[in-house]
Amino acid sequence: MIIPAEKDLRAVLARFAQARIEHDVRPTGRTSRDLEDATYTLCVMTGARTAEQALLAAAALLEQYSASGAGISQQNETLAA
């Protein structure tokens, strides 16, 4: 699986959240299509088959991003010392 860039993953998560909220508040054909599209994109991006799996995978990826960011920061501090 190709790992998505953090900013792209965050953008898709935000799009999914907005679509989910709009559809829950006032369901229409448009909100349903927007939610389906955002769900599909999130699933493709994370390699998941369901929205629930995609959200779990996205959370794991975000955790990896923050862990690798901390590792990079610590490595740079070591090199600077």
Kinemage of the C-alpha trace (Angstrom):
@kinemage 1
@onewidth
@group {chain A} dominant
@subgroup {mainchain}
@vectorlist {calphas} color= white
{ca met a 1} P 0.000 0.000 0.000
{ca ile a 2} L 1.194 3.495 -0.794
{ca ile a 3} L 1.232 5.547 2.398
{ca pro a 4} L -0.555 8.878 1.937
{ca ala a 5} L 1.024 12.171 2.894
{ca glu a 6} L -0.104 13.400 6.288
{ca lys a 7} L -1.685 16.592 4.916
{ca asp a 8} L -3.662 14.594 2.330
{ca leu a 9} L -4.900 12.147 4.955
{ca arg a 10} L -5.937 14.991 7.270
{ca ala a 11} L -7.771 16.720 4.398
{ca val a 12} L -9.721 13.562 3.556
{ca leu a 13} L -10.550 12.986 7.231
{ca ala a 14} L -11.857 16.551 7.477
{ca arg a 15} L -13.915 16.064 4.311
{ca phe a 16} L -15.330 12.804 5.688
{ca ala a 17} L -16.198 14.433 9.023
{ca gln a 18} L -17.925 17.371 7.330
{ca ala a 19} L -19.902 15.060 5.033
{ca arg a 20} L -20.894 12.845 7.977
{ca ile a 21} L -22.102 15.847 10.001
{ca glu a 22} L -24.046 17.376 7.100
{ca his a 23} L -25.694 14.050 6.300
{ca asp a 24} L -26.592 13.393 9.953
{ca val a 25} L -28.067 16.880 10.417
{ca arg a 26} L -29.999 17.141 7.158
{ca pro a 27} L -29.895 14.033 4.971
{ca thr a 28} L -30.473 14.664 1.276
{ca gly a 29} L -29.410 12.993 -1.923
{ca arg a 30} L -26.475 15.393 -2.172
{ca thr a 31} L -25.262 14.759 1.382
{ca ser a 32} L -25.575 11.023 0.811
{ca arg a 33} L -23.448 11.221 -2.347
{ca asp a 34} L -20.901 13.466 -0.627
{ca leu a 35} L -20.630 11.020 2.276
{ca glu a 36} L -20.289 8.035 -0.059
{ca asp a 37} L -17.579 9.827 -2.033
{ca ala a 38} L -15.644 10.865 1.080
{ca thr a 39} L -15.959 7.350 2.518
{ca tyr a 40} L -14.729 5.786 -0.715
{ca thr a 41} L -11.741 8.146 -0.874
{ca leu a 42} L -10.836 7.457 2.755
{ca cys a 43} L -11.110 3.706 2.209
{ca val a 44} L -8.916 3.802 -0.904
{ca met a 45} L -6.364 6.006 0.822
{ca thr a 46} L -6.090 3.675 3.837
{ca gly a 47} L -6.577 0.354 2.052
{ca ala a 48} L -9.698 -0.406 4.103
{ca arg a 49} L -13.055 -1.890 3.124
{ca thr a 50} L -15.341 -0.058 5.553
{ca ala a 51} L -15.498 3.427 7.043
{ca glu a 52} L -14.814 2.004 10.504
{ca gln a 53} L -11.701 0.184 9.298
{ca ala a 54} L -10.569 3.272 7.398
{ca leu a 55} L -10.900 5.469 10.478
{ca leu a 56} L -8.887 3.000 12.549
{ca ala a 57} L -6.219 2.810 9.846
{ca ala a 58} L -6.120 6.606 9.579
{ca ala a 59} L -5.667 6.907 13.345
{ca ala a 60} L -2.778 4.427 13.192
{ca leu a 61} L -1.171 6.357 10.337
{ca leu a 62} L -1.498 9.653 12.211
{ca glu a 63} L 0.138 8.030 15.222
{ca gln a 64} L 3.006 6.861 13.008
{ca tyr a 65} L 3.384 10.368 11.592
{ca ser a 66} L 3.650 11.893 15.062
{ca ala a 67} L 6.046 9.164 16.246
{ca ser a 68} L 8.314 9.619 13.241
{ca gly a 69} L 8.165 13.392 13.677
{ca ala a 70} L 9.357 13.042 17.259
{ca gly a 71} L 12.115 10.697 16.121
{ca ile a 72} L 13.278 13.136 13.482
{ca ser a 73} L 13.246 15.991 15.989
{ca gln a 74} L 15.296 13.990 18.493
{ca gln a 75} L 17.753 12.951 15.800
{ca asn a 76} L 18.269 16.566 14.726
{ca glu a 77} L 18.871 17.611 18.336
{ca thr a 78} L 21.486 14.883 18.684
{ca leu a 79} L 23.244 16.021 15.534
{ca ala a 80} L 23.176 19.640 16.652
{ca ala a 81} L 24.760 18.842 20.029
